[in-house]
Amino acid sequence: MVWKTTIERVENGFVVESFEGEKKTTVVFESYDIEDGELECMETLLRHIQTYFGVFYSKHNKKNLIIKIEEDK
């Protein structure tokens, strides 16, 4: 089975179209007009992609992919 995802940048966020064989799913990630809204939107989008492709955190792995917003100190 072929898995495919396309991401389109739109004025207020992103549109993600995912295909699993013949099945198509569309998800909209909206960047709200609040402080850090764009960063939060991107974080949510990246977590969605991570989940879609089955990359999960495990305490048993020596390495994990962590997606989070960090504040400069």
PDB file of N, CA, C and O in Angstrom:
ATOM      1  N   MET A   1       0.850  -1.178   0.000  1.00  0.00           N
ATOM      2  CA  MET A   1       0.000   0.000   0.000  1.00  0.00           C
ATOM      3  C   MET A   1       0.900   1.246   0.000  1.00  0.00           C
ATOM      4  O   MET A   1       1.914   1.293   0.696  1.00  0.00           O
ATOM      5  N   VAL A   2       0.516   2.229  -0.776  1.00  0.00           N
ATOM      6  CA  VAL A   2       1.258   3.483  -0.868  1.00  0.00           C
ATOM      7  C   VAL A   2       0.620   4.508   0.070  1.00  0.00           C
ATOM      8  O   VAL A   2      -0.596   4.701   0.063  1.00  0.00           O
ATOM      9  N   TRP A   3       1.452   5.152   0.867  1.00  0.00           N
ATOM     10  CA  TRP A   3       1.018   6.253   1.721  1.00  0.00           C
ATOM     11  C   TRP A   3       1.640   7.516   1.174  1.00  0.00           C
ATOM     12  O   TRP A   3       2.825   7.545   0.841  1.00  0.00           O
ATOM     13  N   LYS A   4       0.830   8.569   1.083  1.00  0.00           N
ATOM     14  CA  LYS A   4       1.309   9.824   0.528  1.00  0.00           C
ATOM     15  C   LYS A   4       0.632  10.969   1.271  1.00  0.00           C
ATOM     16  O   LYS A   4      -0.549  10.891   1.609  1.00  0.00           O
ATOM     17  N   THR A   5       1.384  12.022   1.517  1.00  0.00           N
ATOM     18  CA  THR A   5       0.839  13.212   2.164  1.00  0.00           C
ATOM     19  C   THR A   5       1.316  14.446   1.422  1.00  0.00           C
ATOM     20  O   THR A   5       2.492  14.554   1.072  1.00  0.00           O
ATOM     21  N   THR A   6       0.398  15.380   1.182  1.00  0.00           N
ATOM     22  CA  THR A   6       0.765  16.667   0.608  1.00  0.00           C
ATOM     23  C   THR A   6       0.371  17.752   1.602  1.00  0.00           C
ATOM     24  O   THR A   6      -0.663  17.660   2.264  1.00  0.00           O
ATOM     25  N   ILE A   7       1.205  18.775   1.694  1.00  0.00           N
ATOM     26  CA  ILE A   7       0.949  19.896   2.601  1.00  0.00           C
ATOM     27  C   ILE A   7       0.924  21.172   1.774  1.00  0.00           C
ATOM     28  O   ILE A   7       1.866  21.481   1.045  1.00  0.00           O
ATOM     29  N   GLU A   8      -0.174  21.904   1.904  1.00  0.00           N
ATOM     30  CA  GLU A   8      -0.317  23.171   1.183  1.00  0.00           C
ATOM     31  C   GLU A   8      -0.411  24.303   2.196  1.00  0.00           C
ATOM     32  O   GLU A   8      -1.226  24.256   3.118  1.00  0.00           O
ATOM     33  N   ARG A   9       0.415  25.304   2.022  1.00  0.00           N
ATOM     34  CA  ARG A   9       0.377  26.490   2.874  1.00  0.00           C
ATOM     35  C   ARG A   9      -0.735  27.386   2.353  1.00  0.00           C
ATOM     36  O   ARG A   9      -0.764  27.723   1.170  1.00  0.00           O
ATOM     37  N   VAL A  10      -1.646  27.770   3.229  1.00  0.00           N
ATOM     38  CA  VAL A  10      -2.717  28.700   2.878  1.00  0.00           C
ATOM     39  C   VAL A  10      -2.593  29.926   3.777  1.00  0.00           C
ATOM     40  O   VAL A  10      -1.761  29.960   4.684  1.00  0.00           O
ATOM     41  N   GLU A  11      -3.413  30.914   3.522  1.00  0.00           N
ATOM     42  CA  GLU A  11      -3.296  32.207   4.207  1.00  0.00           C
ATOM     43  C   GLU A  11      -3.276  32.084   5.731  1.00  0.00           C
ATOM     44  O   GLU A  11      -2.508  32.774   6.400  1.00  0.00           O
ATOM     45  N   ASN A  12      -4.114  31.211   6.276  1.00  0.00           N
ATOM     46  CA  ASN A  12      -4.232  31.137   7.732  1.00  0.00           C
ATOM     47  C   ASN A  12      -3.868  29.760   8.297  1.00  0.00           C
ATOM     48  O   ASN A  12      -4.402  29.354   9.329  1.00  0.00           O
ATOM     49  N   GLY A  13      -2.963  29.041   7.625  1.00  0.00           N
ATOM     50  CA  GLY A  13      -2.558  27.745   8.149  1.00  0.00           C
ATOM     51  C   GLY A  13      -2.096  26.799   7.059  1.00  0.00           C
ATOM     52  O   GLY A  13      -1.397  27.193   6.125  1.00  0.00           O
ATOM     53  N   PHE A  14      -2.501  25.538   7.194  1.00  0.00           N
ATOM     54  CA  PHE A  14      -2.076  24.493   6.267  1.00  0.00           C
ATOM     55  C   PHE A  14      -3.235  23.545   5.973  1.00  0.00           C
ATOM     56  O   PHE A  14      -4.104  23.317   6.814  1.00  0.00           O
ATOM     57  N   VAL A  15      -3.225  23.001   4.757  1.00  0.00           N
ATOM     58  CA  VAL A  15      -4.164  21.950   4.378  1.00  0.00           C
ATOM     59  C   VAL A  15      -3.333  20.714   4.070  1.00  0.00           C
ATOM     60  O   VAL A  15      -2.431  20.752   3.234  1.00  0.00           O
ATOM     61  N   VAL A  16      -3.647  19.618   4.756  1.00  0.00           N
ATOM     62  CA  VAL A  16      -2.919  18.368   4.579  1.00  0.00           C
ATOM     63  C   VAL A  16      -3.857  17.344   3.946  1.00  0.00           C
ATOM     64  O   VAL A  16      -4.927  17.048   4.477  1.00  0.00           O
ATOM     65  N   GLU A  17      -3.435  16.816   2.807  1.00  0.00           N
ATOM     66  CA  GLU A  17      -4.179  15.739   2.156  1.00  0.00           C
ATOM     67  C   GLU A  17      -3.338  14.479   2.265  1.00  0.00           C
ATOM     68  O   GLU A  17      -2.170  14.456   1.876  1.00  0.00           O
ATOM     69  N   SER A  18      -3.952  13.427   2.804  1.00  0.00           N
ATOM     70  CA  SER A  18      -3.255  12.157   2.991  1.00  0.00           C
ATOM     71  C   SER A  18      -3.981  11.070   2.199  1.00  0.00           C
ATOM     72  O   SER A  18      -5.209  11.037   2.124  1.00  0.00           O
ATOM     73  N   PHE A  19      -3.191  10.199   1.624  1.00  0.00           N
ATOM     74  CA  PHE A  19      -3.729   9.110   0.821  1.00  0.00           C
ATOM     75  C   PHE A  19      -3.182   7.787   1.339  1.00  0.00           C
ATOM     76  O   PHE A  19      -1.970   7.617   1.472  1.00  0.00           O
ATOM     77  N   GLU A  20      -4.070   6.863   1.627  1.00  0.00           N
ATOM     78  CA  GLU A  20      -3.700   5.490   1.971  1.00  0.00           C
ATOM     79  C   GLU A  20      -4.390   4.609   0.940  1.00  0.00           C
ATOM     80  O   GLU A  20      -5.573   4.295   1.069  1.00  0.00           O
ATOM     81  N   GLY A  21      -3.646   4.217  -0.077  1.00  0.00           N
ATOM     82  CA  GLY A  21      -4.266   3.501  -1.193  1.00  0.00           C
ATOM     83  C   GLY A  21      -5.256   4.411  -1.888  1.00  0.00           C
ATOM     84  O   GLY A  21      -4.877   5.463  -2.403  1.00  0.00           O
ATOM     85  N   GLU A  22      -6.525   4.018  -1.908  1.00  0.00           N
ATOM     86  CA  GLU A  22      -7.577   4.807  -2.547  1.00  0.00           C
ATOM     87  C   GLU A  22      -8.263   5.780  -1.585  1.00  0.00           C
ATOM     88  O   GLU A  22      -9.030   6.640  -2.019  1.00  0.00           O
ATOM     89  N   LYS A  23      -7.995   5.651  -0.291  1.00  0.00           N
ATOM     90  CA  LYS A  23      -8.644   6.484   0.721  1.00  0.00           C
ATOM     91  C   LYS A  23      -7.931   7.832   0.846  1.00  0.00           C
ATOM     92  O   LYS A  23      -6.713   7.889   1.016  1.00  0.00           O
ATOM     93  N   LYS A  24      -8.710   8.917   0.759  1.00  0.00           N
ATOM     94  CA  LYS A  24      -8.161  10.276   0.864  1.00  0.00           C
ATOM     95  C   LYS A  24      -8.757  10.952   2.097  1.00  0.00           C
ATOM     96  O   LYS A  24      -9.963  10.891   2.339  1.00  0.00           O
ATOM     97  N   THR A  25      -7.879  11.599   2.873  1.00  0.00           N
ATOM     98  CA  THR A  25      -8.296  12.333   4.053  1.00  0.00           C
ATOM     99  C   THR A  25      -7.735  13.752   3.966  1.00  0.00           C
ATOM    100  O   THR A  25      -6.572  13.942   3.610  1.00  0.00           O
ATOM    101  N   THR A  26      -8.561  14.741   4.291  1.00  0.00           N
ATOM    102  CA  THR A  26      -8.116  16.132   4.298  1.00  0.00           C
ATOM    103  C   THR A  26      -8.262  16.695   5.710  1.00  0.00           C
ATOM    104  O   THR A  26      -9.315  16.569   6.335  1.00  0.00           O
ATOM    105  N   VAL A  27      -7.189  17.318   6.201  1.00  0.00           N
ATOM    106  CA  VAL A  27      -7.199  17.929   7.527  1.00  0.00           C
ATOM    107  C   VAL A  27      -6.703  19.366   7.368  1.00  0.00           C
ATOM    108  O   VAL A  27      -5.732  19.620   6.657  1.00  0.00           O
ATOM    109  N   VAL A  28      -7.378  20.302   8.036  1.00  0.00           N
ATOM    110  CA  VAL A  28      -7.001  21.709   7.995  1.00  0.00           C
ATOM    111  C   VAL A  28      -6.418  22.086   9.347  1.00  0.00           C
ATOM    112  O   VAL A  28      -7.014  21.816  10.390  1.00  0.00           O
ATOM    113  N   PHE A  29      -5.246  22.714   9.318  1.00  0.00           N
ATOM    114  CA  PHE A  29      -4.598  23.220  10.522  1.00  0.00           C
ATOM    115  C   PHE A  29      -4.617  24.731  10.429  1.00  0.00           C
ATOM    116  O   PHE A  29      -3.934  25.323   9.593  1.00  0.00           O
ATOM    117  N   GLU A  30      -5.408  25.354  11.300  1.00  0.00           N
ATOM    118  CA  GLU A  30      -5.622  26.790  11.226  1.00  0.00           C
ATOM    119  C   GLU A  30      -4.729  27.515  12.229  1.00  0.00           C
ATOM    120  O   GLU A  30      -4.667  27.150  13.403  1.00  0.00           O
ATOM    121  N   SER A  31      -4.049  28.535  11.753  1.00  0.00           N
ATOM    122  CA  SER A  31      -3.190  29.360  12.596  1.00  0.00           C
ATOM    123  C   SER A  31      -4.030  30.522  13.107  1.00  0.00           C
ATOM    124  O   SER A  31      -4.361  31.440  12.358  1.00  0.00           O
ATOM    125  N   TYR A  32      -4.370  30.472  14.390  1.00  0.00           N
ATOM    126  CA  TYR A  32      -5.213  31.515  14.963  1.00  0.00           C
ATOM    127  C   TYR A  32      -4.419  32.789  15.192  1.00  0.00           C
ATOM    128  O   TYR A  32      -3.206  32.759  15.402  1.00  0.00           O
ATOM    129  N   ASP A  33      -5.112  33.885  15.149  1.00  0.00           N
ATOM    130  CA  ASP A  33      -4.483  35.199  15.270  1.00  0.00           C
ATOM    131  C   ASP A  33      -4.238  35.521  16.744  1.00  0.00           C
ATOM    132  O   ASP A  33      -4.785  36.477  17.293  1.00  0.00           O
ATOM    133  N   ILE A  34      -3.400  34.692  17.365  1.00  0.00           N
ATOM    134  CA  ILE A  34      -3.010  34.903  18.750  1.00  0.00           C
ATOM    135  C   ILE A  34      -1.487  34.823  18.828  1.00  0.00           C
ATOM    136  O   ILE A  34      -0.834  34.409  17.871  1.00  0.00           O
ATOM    137  N   GLU A  35      -0.933  35.214  19.953  1.00  0.00           N
ATOM    138  CA  GLU A  35       0.514  35.114  20.132  1.00  0.00           C
ATOM    139  C   GLU A  35       0.930  33.648  20.005  1.00  0.00           C
ATOM    140  O   GLU A  35       0.321  32.777  20.625  1.00  0.00           O
ATOM    141  N   ASP A  36       1.933  33.379  19.229  1.00  0.00           N
ATOM    142  CA  ASP A  36       2.464  32.035  18.977  1.00  0.00           C
ATOM    143  C   ASP A  36       1.487  31.126  18.229  1.00  0.00           C
ATOM    144  O   ASP A  36       1.680  29.911  18.193  1.00  0.00           O
ATOM    145  N   GLY A  37       0.453  31.696  17.639  1.00  0.00           N
ATOM    146  CA  GLY A  37      -0.528  30.900  16.906  1.00  0.00           C
ATOM    147  C   GLY A  37       0.087  30.133  15.744  1.00  0.00           C
ATOM    148  O   GLY A  37      -0.265  28.977  15.507  1.00  0.00           O
ATOM    149  N   GLU A  38       1.008  30.772  15.016  1.00  0.00           N
ATOM    150  CA  GLU A  38       1.646  30.120  13.885  1.00  0.00           C
ATOM    151  C   GLU A  38       2.547  28.971  14.344  1.00  0.00           C
ATOM    152  O   GLU A  38       2.572  27.913  13.715  1.00  0.00           O
ATOM    153  N   LEU A  39       3.287  29.176  15.439  1.00  0.00           N
ATOM    154  CA  LEU A  39       4.142  28.120  15.975  1.00  0.00           C
ATOM    155  C   LEU A  39       3.314  26.932  16.461  1.00  0.00           C
ATOM    156  O   LEU A  39       3.666  25.781  16.204  1.00  0.00           O
ATOM    157  N   GLU A  40       2.216  27.210  17.163  1.00  0.00           N
ATOM    158  CA  GLU A  40       1.352  26.143  17.659  1.00  0.00           C
ATOM    159  C   GLU A  40       0.720  25.370  16.504  1.00  0.00           C
ATOM    160  O   GLU A  40       0.573  24.150  16.575  1.00  0.00           O
ATOM    161  N   CYS A  41       0.352  26.075  15.450  1.00  0.00           N
ATOM    162  CA  CYS A  41      -0.206  25.439  14.265  1.00  0.00           C
ATOM    163  C   CYS A  41       0.822  24.492  13.642  1.00  0.00           C
ATOM    164  O   CYS A  41       0.490  23.357  13.300  1.00  0.00           O
ATOM    165  N   MET A  42       2.054  24.946  13.496  1.00  0.00           N
ATOM    166  CA  MET A  42       3.106  24.122  12.919  1.00  0.00           C
ATOM    167  C   MET A  42       3.409  22.910  13.798  1.00  0.00           C
ATOM    168  O   MET A  42       3.618  21.808  13.291  1.00  0.00           O
ATOM    169  N   GLU A  43       3.432  23.114  15.108  1.00  0.00           N
ATOM    170  CA  GLU A  43       3.676  21.998  16.031  1.00  0.00           C
ATOM    171  C   GLU A  43       2.584  20.926  15.874  1.00  0.00           C
ATOM    172  O   GLU A  43       2.885  19.733  15.826  1.00  0.00           O
ATOM    173  N   THR A  44       1.334  21.352  15.797  1.00  0.00           N
ATOM    174  CA  THR A  44       0.220  20.425  15.630  1.00  0.00           C
ATOM    175  C   THR A  44       0.318  19.697  14.293  1.00  0.00           C
ATOM    176  O   THR A  44       0.078  18.492  14.224  1.00  0.00           O
ATOM    177  N   LEU A  45       0.668  20.417  13.238  1.00  0.00           N
ATOM    178  CA  LEU A  45       0.839  19.807  11.916  1.00  0.00           C
ATOM    179  C   LEU A  45       1.923  18.731  11.949  1.00  0.00           C
ATOM    180  O   LEU A  45       1.718  17.626  11.447  1.00  0.00           O
ATOM    181  N   LEU A  46       3.073  19.049  12.539  1.00  0.00           N
ATOM    182  CA  LEU A  46       4.182  18.090  12.587  1.00  0.00           C
ATOM    183  C   LEU A  46       3.829  16.868  13.431  1.00  0.00           C
ATOM    184  O   LEU A  46       4.230  15.753  13.097  1.00  0.00           O
ATOM    185  N   ARG A  47       3.088  17.060  14.513  1.00  0.00           N
ATOM    186  CA  ARG A  47       2.639  15.912  15.318  1.00  0.00           C
ATOM    187  C   ARG A  47       1.673  15.034  14.529  1.00  0.00           C
ATOM    188  O   ARG A  47       1.695  13.809  14.649  1.00  0.00           O
ATOM    189  N   HIS A  48       0.832  15.665  13.729  1.00  0.00           N
ATOM    190  CA  HIS A  48      -0.091  14.907  12.876  1.00  0.00           C
ATOM    191  C   HIS A  48       0.688  14.038  11.885  1.00  0.00           C
ATOM    192  O   HIS A  48       0.380  12.858  11.719  1.00  0.00           O
ATOM    193  N   ILE A  49       1.681  14.612  11.238  1.00  0.00           N
ATOM    194  CA  ILE A  49       2.508  13.873  10.276  1.00  0.00           C
ATOM    195  C   ILE A  49       3.237  12.735  10.990  1.00  0.00           C
ATOM    196  O   ILE A  49       3.310  11.620  10.473  1.00  0.00           O
ATOM    197  N   GLN A  50       3.771  13.017  12.169  1.00  0.00           N
ATOM    198  CA  GLN A  50       4.477  12.002  12.955  1.00  0.00           C
ATOM    199  C   GLN A  50       3.544  10.822  13.266  1.00  0.00           C
ATOM    200  O   GLN A  50       3.946   9.667  13.127  1.00  0.00           O
ATOM    201  N   THR A  51       2.334  11.098  13.677  1.00  0.00           N
ATOM    202  CA  THR A  51       1.367  10.058  13.991  1.00  0.00           C
ATOM    203  C   THR A  51       0.929   9.317  12.733  1.00  0.00           C
ATOM    204  O   THR A  51       0.811   8.092  12.742  1.00  0.00           O
ATOM    205  N   TYR A  52       0.689  10.049  11.660  1.00  0.00           N
ATOM    206  CA  TYR A  52       0.234   9.453  10.402  1.00  0.00           C
ATOM    207  C   TYR A  52       1.211   8.380   9.919  1.00  0.00           C
ATOM    208  O   TYR A  52       0.797   7.319   9.453  1.00  0.00           O
ATOM    209  N   PHE A  53       2.503   8.665  10.034  1.00  0.00           N
ATOM    210  CA  PHE A  53       3.501   7.715   9.565  1.00  0.00           C
ATOM    211  C   PHE A  53       3.957   6.746  10.660  1.00  0.00           C
ATOM    212  O   PHE A  53       4.874   5.954  10.443  1.00  0.00           O
ATOM    213  N   GLY A  54       3.324   6.805  11.827  1.00  0.00           N
ATOM    214  CA  GLY A  54       3.562   5.812  12.861  1.00  0.00           C
ATOM    215  C   GLY A  54       4.848   5.972  13.641  1.00  0.00           C
ATOM    216  O   GLY A  54       5.423   4.983  14.097  1.00  0.00           O
ATOM    217  N   VAL A  55       5.307   7.196  13.801  1.00  0.00           N
ATOM    218  CA  VAL A  55       6.519   7.442  14.589  1.00  0.00           C
ATOM    219  C   VAL A  55       6.071   7.896  15.976  1.00  0.00           C
ATOM    220  O   VAL A  55       5.562   9.004  16.142  1.00  0.00           O
ATOM    221  N   PHE A  56       6.268   7.026  16.970  1.00  0.00           N
ATOM    222  CA  PHE A  56       5.782   7.311  18.312  1.00  0.00           C
ATOM    223  C   PHE A  56       6.922   7.301  19.314  1.00  0.00           C
ATOM    224  O   PHE A  56       7.945   6.651  19.104  1.00  0.00           O
ATOM    225  N   TYR A  57       6.732   8.032  20.407  1.00  0.00           N
ATOM    226  CA  TYR A  57       7.686   8.039  21.510  1.00  0.00           C
ATOM    227  C   TYR A  57       7.603   6.708  22.252  1.00  0.00           C
ATOM    228  O   TYR A  57       6.516   6.167  22.451  1.00  0.00           O
ATOM    229  N   SER A  58       8.735   6.195  22.650  1.00  0.00           N
ATOM    230  CA  SER A  58       8.767   4.994  23.471  1.00  0.00           C
ATOM    231  C   SER A  58       9.880   5.130  24.506  1.00  0.00           C
ATOM    232  O   SER A  58      11.013   5.472  24.171  1.00  0.00           O
ATOM    233  N   LYS A  59       9.551   4.862  25.741  1.00  0.00           N
ATOM    234  CA  LYS A  59      10.566   4.938  26.790  1.00  0.00           C
ATOM    235  C   LYS A  59      11.625   3.855  26.618  1.00  0.00           C
ATOM    236  O   LYS A  59      12.690   3.920  27.232  1.00  0.00           O
ATOM    237  N   HIS A  60      11.335   2.862  25.785  1.00  0.00           N
ATOM    238  CA  HIS A  60      12.277   1.773  25.548  1.00  0.00           C
ATOM    239  C   HIS A  60      13.292   2.102  24.452  1.00  0.00           C
ATOM    240  O   HIS A  60      14.303   1.413  24.323  1.00  0.00           O
ATOM    241  N   ASN A  61      13.034   3.144  23.666  1.00  0.00           N
ATOM    242  CA  ASN A  61      13.970   3.547  22.618  1.00  0.00           C
ATOM    243  C   ASN A  61      15.077   4.419  23.198  1.00  0.00           C
ATOM    244  O   ASN A  61      14.836   5.220  24.102  1.00  0.00           O
ATOM    245  N   LYS A  62      16.282   4.261  22.678  1.00  0.00           N
ATOM    246  CA  LYS A  62      17.374   5.131  23.108  1.00  0.00           C
ATOM    247  C   LYS A  62      17.247   6.515  22.484  1.00  0.00           C
ATOM    248  O   LYS A  62      17.737   7.495  23.046  1.00  0.00           O
ATOM    249  N   LYS A  63      16.592   6.604  21.325  1.00  0.00           N
ATOM    250  CA  LYS A  63      16.380   7.868  20.628  1.00  0.00           C
ATOM    251  C   LYS A  63      14.902   8.009  20.289  1.00  0.00           C
ATOM    252  O   LYS A  63      14.258   7.040  19.887  1.00  0.00           O
ATOM    253  N   ASN A  64      14.368   9.212  20.453  1.00  0.00           N
ATOM    254  CA  ASN A  64      12.986   9.514  20.114  1.00  0.00           C
ATOM    255  C   ASN A  64      12.926  10.857  19.410  1.00  0.00           C
ATOM    256  O   ASN A  64      13.768  11.726  19.633  1.00  0.00           O
ATOM    257  N   LEU A  65      11.934  11.017  18.566  1.00  0.00           N
ATOM    258  CA  LEU A  65      11.693  12.287  17.893  1.00  0.00           C
ATOM    259  C   LEU A  65      10.730  13.096  18.756  1.00  0.00           C
ATOM    260  O   LEU A  65       9.605  12.664  19.011  1.00  0.00           O
ATOM    261  N   ILE A  66      11.175  14.272  19.206  1.00  0.00           N
ATOM    262  CA  ILE A  66      10.371  15.130  20.058  1.00  0.00           C
ATOM    263  C   ILE A  66      10.048  16.412  19.298  1.00  0.00           C
ATOM    264  O   ILE A  66      10.946  17.099  18.812  1.00  0.00           O
ATOM    265  N   ILE A  67       8.760  16.726  19.201  1.00  0.00           N
ATOM    266  CA  ILE A  67       8.329  17.951  18.532  1.00  0.00           C
ATOM    267  C   ILE A  67       7.708  18.844  19.614  1.00  0.00           C
ATOM    268  O   ILE A  67       6.662  18.529  20.181  1.00  0.00           O
ATOM    269  N   LYS A  68       8.382  19.959  19.877  1.00  0.00           N
ATOM    270  CA  LYS A  68       7.844  20.883  20.884  1.00  0.00           C
ATOM    271  C   LYS A  68       8.397  22.284  20.643  1.00  0.00           C
ATOM    272  O   LYS A  68       9.449  22.470  20.031  1.00  0.00           O
ATOM    273  N   ILE A  69       7.654  23.250  21.144  1.00  0.00           N
ATOM    274  CA  ILE A  69       8.064  24.645  21.049  1.00  0.00           C
ATOM    275  C   ILE A  69       8.926  24.954  22.274  1.00  0.00           C
ATOM    276  O   ILE A  69       8.532  24.681  23.408  1.00  0.00           O
ATOM    277  N   GLU A  70      10.097  25.521  22.030  1.00  0.00           N
ATOM    278  CA  GLU A  70      10.977  25.908  23.136  1.00  0.00           C
ATOM    279  C   GLU A  70      11.141  27.416  23.144  1.00  0.00           C
ATOM    280  O   GLU A  70      11.241  28.051  22.094  1.00  0.00           O
ATOM    281  N   GLU A  71      11.166  27.969  24.323  1.00  0.00           N
ATOM    282  CA  GLU A  71      11.348  29.406  24.482  1.00  0.00           C
ATOM    283  C   GLU A  71      12.812  29.695  24.766  1.00  0.00           C
ATOM    284  O   GLU A  71      13.434  29.038  25.600  1.00  0.00           O
ATOM    285  N   ASP A  72      13.361  30.689  24.063  1.00  0.00           N
ATOM    286  CA  ASP A  72      14.734  31.111  24.318  1.00  0.00           C
ATOM    287  C   ASP A  72      14.837  31.751  25.699  1.00  0.00           C
ATOM    288  O   ASP A  72      13.948  32.488  26.127  1.00  0.00           O
ATOM    289  N   LYS A  73      15.920  31.458  26.376  1.00  0.00           N
ATOM    290  CA  LYS A  73      16.088  32.027  27.714  1.00  0.00           C
ATOM    291  C   LYS A  73      17.145  33.072  27.724  1.00  0.00           C
ATOM    292  O   LYS A  73      17.422  33.660  28.769  1.00  0.00           O
TER     293      LYS A  73
END
